[in-house]
Each structure stands twice: as C-alpha cells, then as structure tokens.
Amino acid sequence: MRPKLELLEHSLVESILDEAFELLETIGTKVAAPEAVDLLRSAGARLEDSIVRLPNALVRQALGSVPREFSLYTRSGERAVHYGGDDVHFDPGSSCLNILDSETQQPRPAISADLIRMVQVTEMLPEFAAQATAMVCNDVPSEIGDWYRLLLVLWYSDKPVITGAFSIPTLQTMLELLATDAGGLEMLKEKPRAVFDVCPSPPLNWSEFASQNMLELARAGVPAQIVSMPLAGATAPVTLAGAIVQHAAECLAGITIHQLASAGAPVVWGGAPAIFDMRTGNTPMGAIETAMLDMGCAQVGKSLGLPTHGYLVASDSRQIDAQAGMESGGSALLGALAGINMISGAGMLDFLACHSIEKLVIDAEAIASAQRLLAGVEPHGEKLAINAFAQTGLHGDFLKLKETRSLFRKEQHFPSAVIDRRSDGKADDILTRARIRANELVTGCQRLPLPRQVEDRLFAIATREAGRIGLDHLPGIEVPVPSGS
Amino acid sequence: MEADFAAMRQSIVDGAPENALALAKQALEQGLHPLEIIDNGFVPGMSEVGEQFAKHQMFLPDMLAAAEAMKAAMSVLEPELKRQGEERPSAGTVILGTTKGDIHEIGKTLVGTLLTANGFKVHDLGVDVPSDRFAASARELNADLVGVSALLTTTMRGQRSVVQALETAGLRSSVKIIVGGAPVTQRWAEEIGADGYAKDAISAVALVRNLLAHKLAATEVTV
C-alpha cells in the first residue's frame, strides 16, 4: 500500500468546487487578452466591464476535454515524468535573481555559470525528475533572459524541463528552441520535454500576457502548468479553505481559456499558494499552512482527475540552517504524501528570492526519504518474520541470513555522505558535507553531446536572437566546432 | 464635559472607524481645536498600535483597521482645520507606485496606508507606473520621497529606471528614493543608487522617517 494523506473531507472538496464554479459564474474573472475574451464570449461567457462570467456548463465542458495524464520525455526520447494519478516528481525552484555564493554563503546576483552548475548537479541527482530554468542570469541582458535560461538547460541537460516565459515573442523563441531540440514541432507535441508555468494574478485576473500565453501553448500542444498563487489573507480569503476556492476558480478559468483554444491540449492544475504573514507582509513558503494549501489545492485537482503541481521543499531561512532543513524536509514529505505530480521549489531560500546549490543537494536527501516513504511497507514473501526466525532462532544474527542480503537494498534507502551516519572522525557540519557533495557531482557530470545538427541549429537561433539586441557572444555556451574540421 | 482623549485613543486601538468619527465630531462640537484633538486623542492611539505591533501583540490587519479609524477621524478634523485656515504639519510628501509592468499593489498600498496614518502626505500613483511618471509627479507635487515597489524579479529592474528618470529630471538631489518588494534587497538598493530599502511596511515607515528626519525636525511633528 502506498501511503497517502488527504487533508480535506470529501464533502469539503465538493463545497470548494461548488463555490469555485459559483465564483466564476457570479463574480467572474478578469481576462485581458482580446483573443481569449472573444473565444470565451463566442462560447457563451458574458463580458461586462472587462470581467468575464463563465457559465458552469462552459467550464465543465472544458474540464471534459483535459487529458487526465501526459508524460514528459528526455531529449533521448525516454519517458521521464508522468503527470497523472498519484505519481510524484520533484524539480528545483524557478527564476530567482540571487544565488547563495558557495564560498561566502552570502547572496549575490546569479550568472550563467551558476545556472550551468545547478543544471549539472540536478542532472546527476536521481531525486530530480526534471530540470528547472532555475535562475535569472545577470550576465545576460534581461530582454533575452527567458529563452537564454532554457537554452542553457537544453545545452547541458538530457532531463525534462520546467520553464516559463514572460512575453509572447520570447515564448515563440522558446518554442523554436524546444522544437529544434525535439526534431520538429510535431515531435515536440508528441513527446514534449518541457512544461511552461503560466501565472494568473490573484485574485482571478488572467492578465493579457497570461491569457495569451495559455492560447499559444494550447495551440502548440506544449503542456501549460497553471501556477495560481492565492495569498491567503492578502490577495485571497484568509481561510485556507477560502484560498483553495480561489485557486480552484483561477485554475478552472485558465483551463477553460486553454481548452477553447485547443481541446485536448495538456494542462496542469498547479500553483504556488502561500499564506500572508500578518506581521511582516511576507509570503512564507516554508509555513505549514502554505504546505496545507498546496495539499488542499492538489486534492481538489485530483478529485477532477487532473495532473497536479505544487510549490514546496522551499524555505524562508536565508542560510543553510536547521530552519531550512526543517521547512524543506517537512514539506517534501507532505507533498509526496499528497501525491502531487510535480513538486517545484527545492534549493530555494528567502521567500523564493535566492537559490543555493548546497541546499539543493541537501533537499535531494529529504526528497529521497520522501520517495522511500512512498514505497511503503511491503511483505516481501508469504511470511513476514517466521521464516527468518526459523533459520536463526533467538541468536539475533539476522545479518548472516540470505534474505537479509537479498532484501536490504529494497528495504533501506542509502543516503549520500550529506547525511552523517558515522560515529567516528571529525564531525563536519552539513554545509561542508553539501559543498563536498556538490563538487563531486559537478566533477562527475559528463555533458551528453547534442546531435550535431541540433547543436548547430540551437546555436544559430541563439546567435540570431542575441544579435537582435547587439549581443555578440553567448555566455556559458561554447561555439560548436565547424563541421569537417 | 471634558474631551474624552482616552476614548479617542481607544477607538484607534480598537480599529473602530465609527467610534473614531463620532468622537472627533463630538470633540469639535465641544469647541476643541482640531490639532489638539489629533495630537492628544488620536495620534497616541496610532503610537500604541505601533508599540503593540512591535511586541507581536498586534498584526497587520489590526494596523490597517487602526489606520482606517484614523482616516475616519481625520475626515472631519482636516476640513475643520482648513476652514480655520490652518493645516496639519506634514511629515513629508511621498509618492508611491509599482514599476512598469508590475500590477502587484498590496505591499505598496500597505506602506501608503501606514505612512498616511503617521502624518505623511501620500500620493499613490497605482500600479504599472512608467518611470517618467514618477519623475513628473515628484516635480509637480514637490515630493520629498519616492517609493517604488516591485514584486517580480523581472519588474524589479524598473526600479533602476525610476532612479535614472529622477536623475535625468534633475530631481535626484532633492528627492529621496526607496525601494521594496519580495525580490528586493539592501544590496540591490545600493547597486541602483536608491537611498534605502525596507523589507516590510513597518520598517518602511521607520525608513521614511529616518530619511526625512530633517523635515520632521523642522515641522516638529511628533507622531
């Protein structure tokens, strides 16, 4: 039996959905992209003062066409992530500006070399099923930052990618890069490698860019991941249940826009909800209530049979300390028990403002523990203990038994040296152990070469787009050696 | 009948706008001077809320309710002051807004509410404000300070443009600039040449007071 934790009574899930539908029908949602508004109106939605009210039937029809599952593939074409059911995957958090410098442990603006290092570490850690375009590279002009992050991940990794765009022209460049990587637009649709996060603005505001983004992604057949972020007590009702209603309504509106553009296109019921800290006005990602919101939101999505996403394994501490471990480890376990398909956030500190590679390798250990927990307690044979006792009696030397040797690898997870289980020698602190581990991972990471034409084509696209803003070099990318030399 | 300053103070602490309004009206009817009512009745309420907040006994919703109560009292006291040809000494004129492309207003609005309750004149330009508008408004309103908020890493860069716009407009020496928002740090504030950074609305009030201390001293406002 796989352990599972459902936070909400089934009747509460029903009430949440009822109110979400009611909210969309009576209060409505803002939708700014004219094309999205037209689609909604011709499907029966009412537009009044830039607010769209969605009839229940329209939303239910959209829900009917959403795929219940889909997969993401590696560049090599292997299925690596399954969105659907109770499958659980993890990826690093996304798009912060700062990195906690490995040496000084002080935050500083991240550059492309930091992202590459994080990609290498993520590539080596089996706990992460996917990469993320994890940080803004400050050595790259901001106009091209979105697609440049994706380029670096595609260049250095084979894993699927969780990414996102902040403008429509950028989205087109990103889709071009992904299509090149996949071997064409059709291949990209058939075996998608990336998911794009799209964020409505709370409460219930699908901005021009967000709503247009949903249309473009649906048409390209590239999975969209709705990242609804109600802030309980500030931009959403203060009660957890009320904030979950808002999350559901924002997702339902997004799904309706998305499915009207292309019925059957893959979309994820996702989010980064949080409570609003009533003392500081901050948005604590490590708060237990934030984890409860993620669990509740996912449960509502699951009740509709949809693929789910959440934002956990992040801490609000500004350094690698016990708070970081406690918050990240706790929410990794809760997210896993909630059966959330993709859990983003590992590596992040300081209200998602700062990434840390050392934290990422520590979080991987928490994730590994959560994954072990999900594997549950299995009998492994007809008898549970009697056979073992029959062989060794009360001598207590189970270590010698054949079944010990054949089963211990299945029963026990072996953490890396980041987790200190020794009882001798110098007791290094966890930061030291994490630094050593990160260095080992980077040293051991071999870049899987891209097929020649793909590399040349990616390089050509990047050079072309960088040229538009007068950038004559590509930080972090080596120039491919010309063919025939 | 004596003016009930204790009740006025309590109406602010309770965050009760109706009570505050009634008490303010009553005190005016009794013939008290508006400044006396403000300084002895309502301002001590705000001070107490500030103290309770610092001790973690009151929270932002309490603070907002207190500010609302203050606003209700001022809605009758300020017109009366004006009628008498006087004005409450301003602690400074502040312009607030979010950067171009950023539509997240909560942090900025909170800062505005608290600054207003603490005696500053606040002009909120709203969300998605072009850099030039910050500069134009600062000139027009003869502002002492401009506060620029950004929630996203992508829109945070707009804070630098505001600093530059004020420089271009030749206002940089006379107008202080502060920045805030989730991704913003002290280091970023220094990098773009802003005068300060506050991590939350409460520290923003302290920061503004500090930066405009010369002005406060000149007007002897004690809130």
Interface residues (C-beta under 8 A of the other chain):
Chain A: S95 C96 L97 N98 P107 R108 V136 S142 G145 F166 S201 N205 S207 L231 G233 A234 T235 M278 R279 T280 G281 N282 T283 F351 L352 A353
Chain B: F53 H56 F59 L60 P61 I103 H104 I106 G107 L110 T153 T154 M156 R157 A182 P183 T185 R187 K199 D200 A201
